[in-house]
Amino acid sequence: MTRSIKLMLATAAVLSLAACATSRETAPGPRIEQVATFDGAMPTGVTVAPNGRIFVNFPHWGDNPPFTVAELVDGKAVPYPDAVTNRPDPADPAGHFISVQSVVADGANRLWVLDTAAPNFSQPQAGGAKLVGIDLATNRVVKTIVLPPSVVLPTTYLNDVRIDLRHGDEGVAYITDSSNAGIGGIIVVDIASGQPLRRLSGHASTNPEPGFTPVVDGEVLMNRPVDGPVTPVAIASDAIGLSKDGSMLYYGPLSGRTLYAVPTAMLRDPSVPDEELARAVRSMGRKGASDGIAEDERGRVFAGDYENNAIRVLDRGSWSTLISDPRISWPDTLSIGTDGYLYFTANQLHRQPGFHGGKDLRRKPYELLRIRVGSGPVLLTPQ
């Protein structure tokens, strides 16, 4: 049997399995509501502040967004906190956004902006990879933490963040490194001092799952550049969340279907050896392939399932499909608002030119959607 025939048979088998999974998991679920549309650059992140303000971000992946962080005002994306901060400045990489991948609101009325400083997945610009805190009462930057090369490797792509304000003088941030060319990991940052730790670097739970072959829109998703070989999509730790009491950090690679958990007390403690920390990692089951997760005050974990146009939920130890619908075209970041809705971007990421020989198959507008889940977010603030 020739190699090409073997490849065709293997691909057919993967497609068949994906089709079966889709048919089993399809569910009507709650009603999808459209919150906003985007006719320009594709969004990735979304967060809903406790007071209902909604923020989104647009990384520099080739769409040339005029700004990388925005607030939704009357349904329109407006640069936030202002246009100047959204204008990269090589002379001041710490003071200006470069390419933001994630925005997250905390329970103390602040917006946290995670700047990859890595447009088009390039090596992070020196002095530009950072976590920025903005006071939502004044709309002014109140904290900038530039992450050093000890935790931001040449291959690092800062992806998502969660905040727990109950530890240390000002709280702790947990960040995923979703490198697509190196090793994954979790970066733990003491907000007061800015002191970071890189944890689980290159661990099996933060790296892509071996042999992972995603099927989206009925096609095996592969890197298919205009010039160059076809290669697997291998993206490391991406989705991140916290348990309702903050004792466990949930995470998983984008190129994989398993959710993992690790005790946050061990992550924060530099005296805990990497080997001991690795032994504490446990599986939370097969959630599906996700680009984002969200946690609620009832202890549930919601996960996007980009292979099946679905949102799944972990409740009382069991995963189930909450909703499956063609409009959920690559559910990216998930965020739960105090209004009891789960918000998520549907940005058709898999239809980008890099996956289709240079052809852009995305169909605008991109959407910000929501579904009612009847619970609020996890807001870990000092008592």
ROROTOR-880101 format. One line per field, with one value per residue (C-alpha): residue number from 1; x, y, z. Coordinates in Angstrom, 2 decimals, padded with zeros to 5 digits. Example, Ala and Ser with C-alpha at 12.3 -4.5 7.8 and 13.67 -1.06 7.14 Angstrom:
// residues 2
num <- 1 2
xx <- 012.30 013.67
yy <- -004.50 -001.06
zz <- 007.80 007.14
END
This chain:
// residues 383
num <- 1 2 3 4 5 6 7 8 9 10 11 12 13 14 15 16 17 18 19 20 21 22 23 24 25 26 27 28 29 30 31 32 33 34 35 36 37 38 39 40 41 42 43 44 45 46 47 48 49 50 51 52 53 54 55 56 57 58 59 60 61 62 63 64 65 66 67 68 69 70 71 72 73 74 75 76 77 78 79 80 81 82 83 84 85 86 87 88 89 90 91 92 93 94 95 96 97 98 99 100 101 102 103 104 105 106 107 108 109 110 111 112 113 114 115 116 117 118 119 120 121 122 123 124 125 126 127 128 129 130 131 132 133 134 135 136 137 138 139 140 141 142 143 144 145 146 147 148 149 150 151 152 153 154 155 156 157 158 159 160 161 162 163 164 165 166 167 168 169 170 171 172 173 174 175 176 177 178 179 180 181 182 183 184 185 186 187 188 189 190 191 192 193 194 195 196 197 198 199 200 201 202 203 204 205 206 207 208 209 210 211 212 213 214 215 216 217 218 219 220 221 222 223 224 225 226 227 228 229 230 231 232 233 234 235 236 237 238 239 240 241 242 243 244 245 246 247 248 249 250 251 252 253 254 255 256 257 258 259 260 261 262 263 264 265 266 267 268 269 270 271 272 273 274 275 276 277 278 279 280 281 282 283 284 285 286 287 288 289 290 291 292 293 294 295 296 297 298 299 300 301 302 303 304 305 306 307 308 309 310 311 312 313 314 315 316 317 318 319 320 321 322 323 324 325 326 327 328 329 330 331 332 333 334 335 336 337 338 339 340 341 342 343 344 345 346 347 348 349 350 351 352 353 354 355 356 357 358 359 360 361 362 363 364 365 366 367 368 369 370 371 372 373 374 375 376 377 378 379 380 381 382 383
xx <- 000.00 001.47 002.06 -000.53 -003.23 -002.42 -002.69 -006.05 -007.40 -006.15 -007.73 -011.02 -011.00 -010.43 -013.23 -015.57 -014.85 -015.37 -018.70 -019.85 -018.81 -020.67 -023.88 -023.72 -023.01 -025.39 -027.82 -030.27 -029.38 -030.09 -030.89 -027.93 -028.08 -025.95 -024.23 -022.07 -020.55 -017.15 -016.56 -012.84 -010.20 -011.12 -011.44 -010.10 -010.69 -013.77 -014.46 -017.51 -016.78 -018.98 -020.74 -021.61 -018.99 -017.73 -014.18 -012.68 -009.27 -007.85 -004.33 -002.10 -002.36 -002.35 -005.69 -003.98 -006.48 -006.48 -006.42 -005.79 -008.00 -011.52 -014.63 -018.02 -019.97 -023.45 -022.41 -019.30 -015.67 -013.92 -010.17 -009.52 -008.29 -007.45 -006.03 -002.54 -002.04 -003.13 -000.43 002.81 005.91 009.30 010.84 008.40 007.30 006.12 003.91 001.97 000.04 001.70 -000.51 -003.01 -004.31 -006.50 -008.45 -009.87 -011.82 -011.34 -013.59 -011.84 -013.04 -009.91 -009.24 -006.14 -004.60 -002.21 000.13 002.01 004.33 004.50 002.64 002.01 003.45 006.92 009.51 008.25 009.66 012.14 010.45 007.01 005.53 003.46 000.41 -001.31 -003.95 -006.44 -008.70 -012.21 -013.32 -010.76 -009.88 -006.21 -003.35 -002.45 -000.08 002.34 004.28 006.88 007.63 011.34 013.14 013.33 009.65 009.00 011.06 011.87 009.03 006.51 003.05 001.18 -002.39 -004.82 -004.86 -006.76 -006.51 -006.80 -006.61 -006.53 -002.83 000.12 -000.22 -002.07 -002.92 -001.60 -001.94 -001.81 -000.90 -000.72 002.10 000.54 003.69 003.23 006.95 008.37 007.23 004.08 003.89 002.15 003.53 002.67 003.07 002.97 001.14 002.65 006.30 005.96 008.06 007.24 007.66 007.57 005.93 005.17 007.35 007.32 005.15 002.88 -000.19 000.98 002.33 000.26 -001.20 000.84 -000.99 -003.74 -005.58 -008.40 -011.26 -013.10 -015.75 -015.30 -011.60 -008.44 -006.95 -003.31 -000.86 -001.01 001.20 001.36 004.97 006.27 005.23 001.91 002.45 000.30 -001.21 000.65 -000.31 000.46 -001.36 -004.13 -007.40 -007.21 -009.61 -009.83 -012.01 -014.65 -012.48 -009.27 -007.59 -007.20 -006.02 -007.64 -005.84 -005.23 -003.45 -005.31 -004.00 -005.68 -009.01 -008.14 -008.65 -006.02 -005.96 -003.15 -003.22 -002.59 -000.82 001.86 002.11 002.72 005.32 008.81 010.06 007.90 010.16 008.98 008.90 006.57 004.34 004.14 002.97 000.12 -001.37 -004.58 -006.96 -010.46 -011.64 -012.10 -013.71 -013.19 -010.76 -010.93 -009.54 -011.04 -012.79 -014.76 -015.66 -018.77 -019.70 -021.41 -018.16 -018.96 -016.39 -017.52 -015.37 -015.51 -015.42 -014.18 -014.40 -018.14 -019.27 -020.22 -020.03 -019.52 -019.84 -018.22 -020.80 -020.49 -017.63 -019.27 -018.86 -021.87 -022.69 -024.63 -025.23 -024.08 -024.84 -023.16 -023.00 -020.48 -017.72 -014.52 -015.58 -012.54 -012.48 -015.34 -016.45 -019.30 -021.05 -022.85 -026.02 -025.96 -024.83 -021.84 -020.24 -017.89 -016.34 -017.00 -014.13 -013.69 -010.02 -009.69 -010.59 -007.55 -005.28 -002.46 -004.61 -005.81 -002.88 -003.22 -007.00 -008.99 -012.20 -013.54 -016.92 -017.55 -018.93 -017.38 -019.70 -019.78 -022.47 -023.97 -026.12 -027.87 -026.30 -028.00 -024.90 -022.26 -018.47 -015.74 -014.48 -011.65 -011.30 -010.07 -012.79
yy <- 000.00 003.34 006.14 008.38 005.71 005.16 008.90 009.02 006.12 007.67 011.00 009.30 007.51 010.75 012.47 009.55 009.64 013.40 013.05 010.45 012.67 015.60 013.60 012.31 015.73 017.91 019.60 022.49 023.95 027.54 030.27 032.05 035.85 038.18 040.88 042.55 042.05 042.97 043.81 044.57 042.54 039.29 039.42 036.81 037.85 039.12 039.96 041.27 043.46 043.06 046.33 045.03 046.85 044.65 044.66 042.84 042.60 042.17 040.67 041.61 038.45 040.10 041.94 045.24 046.26 050.01 049.21 046.02 046.64 048.05 048.65 048.00 051.27 051.12 047.96 049.54 048.79 051.92 051.94 051.48 053.13 055.45 055.46 056.51 053.53 051.27 052.67 050.62 052.70 050.97 053.59 052.71 049.06 048.90 051.97 051.00 047.92 045.88 042.82 041.91 038.35 038.54 040.94 039.94 042.01 041.29 041.81 045.04 047.08 046.66 045.40 043.26 043.37 040.61 041.86 039.15 041.70 039.05 040.19 037.30 034.90 036.42 036.35 038.64 042.16 043.02 044.84 044.54 041.31 042.53 042.45 045.83 046.79 049.57 051.16 051.06 053.98 056.36 054.47 054.94 052.45 051.73 048.76 047.57 044.35 043.69 039.96 039.12 036.60 034.17 033.37 034.76 032.50 033.28 030.89 032.20 033.35 034.76 033.60 033.98 035.05 034.59 036.80 035.87 038.98 037.10 036.21 038.49 042.26 042.78 039.34 036.75 036.32 032.96 033.07 030.37 030.16 028.75 028.54 027.03 026.49 025.56 024.50 025.39 026.42 028.39 031.76 032.82 036.53 038.26 041.47 043.66 042.90 041.77 038.72 035.84 032.07 029.76 026.45 023.14 024.28 021.58 019.27 016.88 018.75 022.10 020.76 019.69 016.18 013.72 012.63 015.24 015.67 018.24 018.18 021.46 022.16 018.57 019.04 018.01 021.27 021.63 024.45 024.92 027.86 029.17 028.02 025.26 021.88 021.00 020.51 019.64 022.42 022.06 024.79 024.48 025.51 027.93 027.79 028.69 028.96 028.88 026.79 028.75 028.76 029.47 026.32 024.71 026.07 024.52 024.56 022.63 022.85 024.17 021.12 018.60 017.61 017.11 019.56 019.47 020.81 021.64 023.10 026.85 026.83 024.59 026.73 029.86 028.27 028.45 025.93 023.20 021.33 020.94 017.16 017.37 019.88 017.63 014.72 016.88 017.48 015.57 015.10 016.59 014.54 014.98 018.35 018.50 020.73 024.21 027.68 028.99 028.04 029.90 029.11 030.01 030.55 027.15 025.36 024.50 024.81 025.78 024.98 025.76 022.77 024.12 020.77 020.51 024.17 023.66 024.81 022.04 022.06 020.14 019.78 017.43 015.54 014.90 016.61 017.26 019.42 022.53 023.73 022.90 025.28 026.25 029.87 028.83 028.93 028.52 029.64 031.48 033.25 032.63 035.04 034.87 038.11 038.96 038.99 035.18 034.95 033.21 035.43 034.15 035.25 033.21 034.30 031.54 031.25 027.96 029.66 031.93 031.88 030.04 026.93 027.02 027.68 031.44 031.53 033.50 031.53 033.69 035.31 038.60 039.73 037.95 037.69 038.15 035.80 034.86 032.14 032.15 029.87 031.31 031.86 034.49 034.52 033.54 036.80 036.09 039.27 039.82 039.38
zz <- 000.00 -001.02 001.50 -000.23 000.02 003.69 004.31 002.50 004.58 007.82 006.96 006.07 009.41 011.30 009.37 010.06 013.79 013.86 012.07 014.58 017.49 015.99 015.55 019.10 020.60 018.60 020.96 020.65 024.06 025.11 022.61 020.98 021.13 019.04 021.10 018.44 014.99 013.60 009.94 010.21 012.02 013.73 017.52 019.90 023.50 025.30 028.93 030.74 033.78 036.86 035.99 032.51 030.43 027.58 026.23 023.25 021.62 018.14 017.87 014.96 012.88 009.46 009.55 010.51 013.20 013.89 017.62 019.57 022.66 022.53 024.59 023.07 023.18 021.69 019.85 018.31 019.14 020.44 021.22 024.94 027.06 024.14 020.62 021.71 024.03 021.15 018.87 019.11 019.86 019.39 021.70 024.49 024.14 027.75 027.48 024.36 023.28 020.53 019.91 022.61 022.85 025.95 028.16 031.56 034.10 037.80 040.81 041.83 038.84 036.75 033.25 032.74 029.26 028.17 025.45 023.55 021.89 019.15 016.01 013.62 016.22 015.88 018.65 021.44 021.17 023.91 026.78 025.22 026.62 029.54 031.77 032.08 034.66 033.89 036.51 035.04 037.23 035.73 032.51 033.33 033.42 037.05 036.71 034.04 034.57 031.88 031.79 031.52 029.27 032.21 031.66 028.15 025.91 022.25 021.33 023.92 022.90 025.92 025.54 028.42 032.07 035.31 038.40 042.10 044.30 047.61 047.68 048.28 048.66 045.35 044.04 041.60 037.84 036.04 032.34 029.65 027.11 023.94 021.87 018.43 017.91 021.30 024.73 026.65 030.26 033.00 034.11 037.66 038.49 041.86 040.93 043.66 042.89 039.30 040.19 037.80 037.89 034.90 035.83 034.09 031.22 028.56 030.68 028.80 030.08 028.67 025.38 022.35 022.62 020.53 017.41 017.82 014.49 014.63 012.13 011.59 008.93 007.77 007.00 008.81 010.11 009.08 008.49 004.73 003.72 000.18 -000.01 002.19 003.55 005.14 008.88 011.90 014.01 017.31 019.80 023.49 026.70 025.82 027.75 031.45 034.39 038.19 040.47 042.37 045.51 043.58 044.84 041.39 038.07 034.99 031.64 028.47 025.11 022.09 020.24 022.50 024.03 027.72 030.60 033.33 036.88 039.30 042.84 042.74 046.12 044.62 041.48 043.55 045.81 044.29 046.85 045.27 042.81 039.22 039.62 042.62 040.84 037.78 039.96 041.26 037.79 037.18 034.29 034.43 031.47 027.74 027.15 023.39 021.51 023.02 022.41 025.65 028.86 031.54 035.13 037.12 040.76 040.90 040.16 036.56 033.75 030.26 027.23 023.57 021.23 017.91 016.13 016.76 016.76 020.37 023.97 026.53 030.30 033.16 035.93 038.92 037.31 033.94 030.56 028.32 025.32 026.28 022.73 019.21 016.36 013.04 014.21 016.86 014.25 016.27 019.74 021.05 024.43 026.88 029.63 032.13 033.11 036.31 034.18 034.02 030.38 028.86 026.22 023.50 020.22 017.07 014.85 012.22 013.14 011.26 007.98 007.97 004.88 006.66 006.92 003.30 001.01 001.21 000.63 003.21 003.74 006.58 006.00 007.74 010.03 012.96 015.93 019.68 020.94 024.28 025.84 029.19 031.81 034.91 037.04 037.66 037.27 039.70 041.25 043.68 045.73 049.32 051.94
END
